[in-house]
């Protein structure tokens, strides 16, 4: 699938910034060095200044308005250099997209420019709960109208970027008597709002530089106009945005895998065994050939899903196929890369062990592989 000139320019710019500023910081960020976290936050501002935190948002609100394909290319490029930054960029863009899609004019004018220019360092989705992961209709967080305010109570789990997000999209039950999934609404809550409490940062296997926290709402009062979209229309909003977010996570997985395979290719060209480079041997050649084929197939599925979304056509099944295939192919690719490094790949002197840890979550968040298979099967058999 050929890209337009504008899409190529955006991808090139994202790659340049990512390789110059993100890649040199990625290992230290993974180790949790305080200076690396500061550099990470500065890089989020740099990405915003170059238009990468609101790629698909309308230009009249400060966005780049470059489309879903440009968004996918951006996340791939950023994730290739630093997966922790890549997931932050992906989620922040999706926060902007949901506001642009269903927000009021006032919400768009208030929040989209702040996401686009980096005033909000990141955006966060508060959907997952301890008893509502793959089943978002099982939410227990409540929002009750009190006077001219909504009062939020409940807890969310595994919220990406919560520690430094400036804006949260929060889903809560607004009609507990409605059929399951029918009485849920979405709200916009700014960081610093009394009653919004960010919990401790999770100690994760991979993407360690991206903060993941519990978020608690303790009599958190927000104005009536913080309601995002129609009252009781939150489940439909969540389902739509999760579908779009799957394109971003697929692209992130591809970026991580591409970094791992490129490192492995460079290694086997230099590493000699039995008097010749490993790359001259048929076994490693076939491993590379199979991996390259899978990653190219993943790339085409991602671009197809992005093109459908840009065209306003149904894209949910395509997004699930892209996310399922790309995330699982990426895991195979990173482990192939680690295998080609041999024992050296298991050592932190080389980045492939980090790529293998970073890519693991991509088959879990934004809908597990099992959920993607359910979506694909139901659409196919309908």
Secondary structure in CASP SS format (residue, H / E / C, confidence):
PFRMAT SS
TARGET T0000
AUTHOR 0000-0000-0000
METHOD secondary structure of the structure
MODEL  1
X C 1.00
X C 1.00
X C 1.00
X C 1.00
X H 1.00
X H 1.00
X H 1.00
X H 1.00
X H 1.00
X H 1.00
X H 1.00
X H 1.00
X H 1.00
X H 1.00
X H 1.00
X H 1.00
X H 1.00
X H 1.00
X H 1.00
X H 1.00
X H 1.00
X H 1.00
X H 1.00
X H 1.00
X H 1.00
X H 1.00
X H 1.00
X H 1.00
X H 1.00
X H 1.00
X H 1.00
X C 1.00
X C 1.00
X H 1.00
X H 1.00
X H 1.00
X H 1.00
X H 1.00
X H 1.00
X H 1.00
X H 1.00
X H 1.00
X H 1.00
X H 1.00
X H 1.00
X H 1.00
X H 1.00
X H 1.00
X H 1.00
X C 1.00
X C 1.00
X C 1.00
X C 1.00
X C 1.00
X C 1.00
X C 1.00
X C 1.00
X C 1.00
X H 1.00
X H 1.00
X H 1.00
X C 1.00
X C 1.00
X C 1.00
X C 1.00
X C 1.00
X C 1.00
X H 1.00
X H 1.00
X H 1.00
X H 1.00
X H 1.00
X H 1.00
X H 1.00
X H 1.00
X H 1.00
X H 1.00
X H 1.00
X H 1.00
X H 1.00
X H 1.00
X C 1.00
X H 1.00
X H 1.00
X H 1.00
X H 1.00
X H 1.00
X H 1.00
X H 1.00
X H 1.00
X H 1.00
X H 1.00
X H 1.00
X H 1.00
X H 1.00
X H 1.00
X H 1.00
X H 1.00
X H 1.00
X H 1.00
X H 1.00
X H 1.00
X C 1.00
X C 1.00
X H 1.00
X H 1.00
X H 1.00
X H 1.00
X H 1.00
X H 1.00
X H 1.00
X H 1.00
X H 1.00
X H 1.00
X H 1.00
X H 1.00
X H 1.00
X C 1.00
X C 1.00
X C 1.00
X C 1.00
X C 1.00
X E 1.00
X E 1.00
X E 1.00
X E 1.00
X C 1.00
X C 1.00
X E 1.00
X C 1.00
X C 1.00
X E 1.00
X C 1.00
X C 1.00
X C 1.00
X H 1.00
X H 1.00
X H 1.00
X C 1.00
X C 1.00
X C 1.00
X E 1.00
X E 1.00
X E 1.00
X E 1.00
X E 1.00
X C 1.00
X C 1.00
X E 1.00
X E 1.00
X E 1.00
X E 1.00
X E 1.00
X E 1.00
X E 1.00
X E 1.00
X E 1.00
X E 1.00
X E 1.00
X E 1.00
X C 1.00
X C 1.00
X C 1.00
X C 1.00
X C 1.00
X C 1.00
X E 1.00
X E 1.00
X E 1.00
X E 1.00
X E 1.00
X E 1.00
X E 1.00
X C 1.00
X C 1.00
X C 1.00
X C 1.00
X C 1.00
X C 1.00
X C 1.00
X C 1.00
X C 1.00
X C 1.00
X E 1.00
X E 1.00
X E 1.00
X E 1.00
X E 1.00
X E 1.00
X E 1.00
X C 1.00
X C 1.00
X C 1.00
X C 1.00
X C 1.00
X E 1.00
X E 1.00
X E 1.00
X E 1.00
X E 1.00
X E 1.00
X C 1.00
X C 1.00
X C 1.00
X C 1.00
X C 1.00
X C 1.00
X C 1.00
X C 1.00
X C 1.00
X C 1.00
X E 1.00
X E 1.00
X E 1.00
X E 1.00
X E 1.00
X E 1.00
X E 1.00
X E 1.00
X E 1.00
X E 1.00
X E 1.00
X E 1.00
X H 1.00
X H 1.00
X H 1.00
X E 1.00
X E 1.00
X C 1.00
X C 1.00
X C 1.00
X C 1.00
X C 1.00
X H 1.00
X H 1.00
X H 1.00
X H 1.00
X H 1.00
X H 1.00
X H 1.00
X H 1.00
X H 1.00
X H 1.00
X H 1.00
X H 1.00
X H 1.00
X H 1.00
X H 1.00
X H 1.00
X H 1.00
X H 1.00
X H 1.00
X H 1.00
X H 1.00
X H 1.00
X H 1.00
X H 1.00
X H 1.00
X H 1.00
X H 1.00
X H 1.00
X H 1.00
X H 1.00
X H 1.00
X H 1.00
X H 1.00
X H 1.00
X H 1.00
X H 1.00
X H 1.00
X C 1.00
X E 1.00
X E 1.00
X C 1.00
X C 1.00
X E 1.00
X E 1.00
X H 1.00
X H 1.00
X H 1.00
X C 1.00
X H 1.00
X H 1.00
X H 1.00
X H 1.00
X H 1.00
X H 1.00
X H 1.00
X H 1.00
X H 1.00
X H 1.00
X H 1.00
X H 1.00
X H 1.00
X H 1.00
X H 1.00
X H 1.00
X H 1.00
X H 1.00
X H 1.00
X H 1.00
X H 1.00
X H 1.00
X H 1.00
X H 1.00
X H 1.00
X H 1.00
X H 1.00
X H 1.00
X H 1.00
X C 1.00
X C 1.00
X C 1.00
X C 1.00
X C 1.00
X H 1.00
X H 1.00
X H 1.00
X H 1.00
X H 1.00
X H 1.00
X H 1.00
X H 1.00
X H 1.00
X H 1.00
X H 1.00
X H 1.00
X H 1.00
X H 1.00
X H 1.00
X H 1.00
X H 1.00
X H 1.00
X H 1.00
X H 1.00
X H 1.00
X H 1.00
X H 1.00
X H 1.00
X H 1.00
X H 1.00
X H 1.00
X H 1.00
X H 1.00
X H 1.00
X H 1.00
X C 1.00
X C 1.00
X C 1.00
X C 1.00
X C 1.00
X H 1.00
X H 1.00
X H 1.00
X H 1.00
X H 1.00
X H 1.00
X H 1.00
X H 1.00
X H 1.00
X H 1.00
X H 1.00
X H 1.00
X C 1.00
X C 1.00
X C 1.00
X C 1.00
X C 1.00
X H 1.00
X H 1.00
X H 1.00
X H 1.00
X H 1.00
X H 1.00
X H 1.00
X H 1.00
X H 1.00
X H 1.00
X H 1.00
X H 1.00
X H 1.00
X C 1.00
END
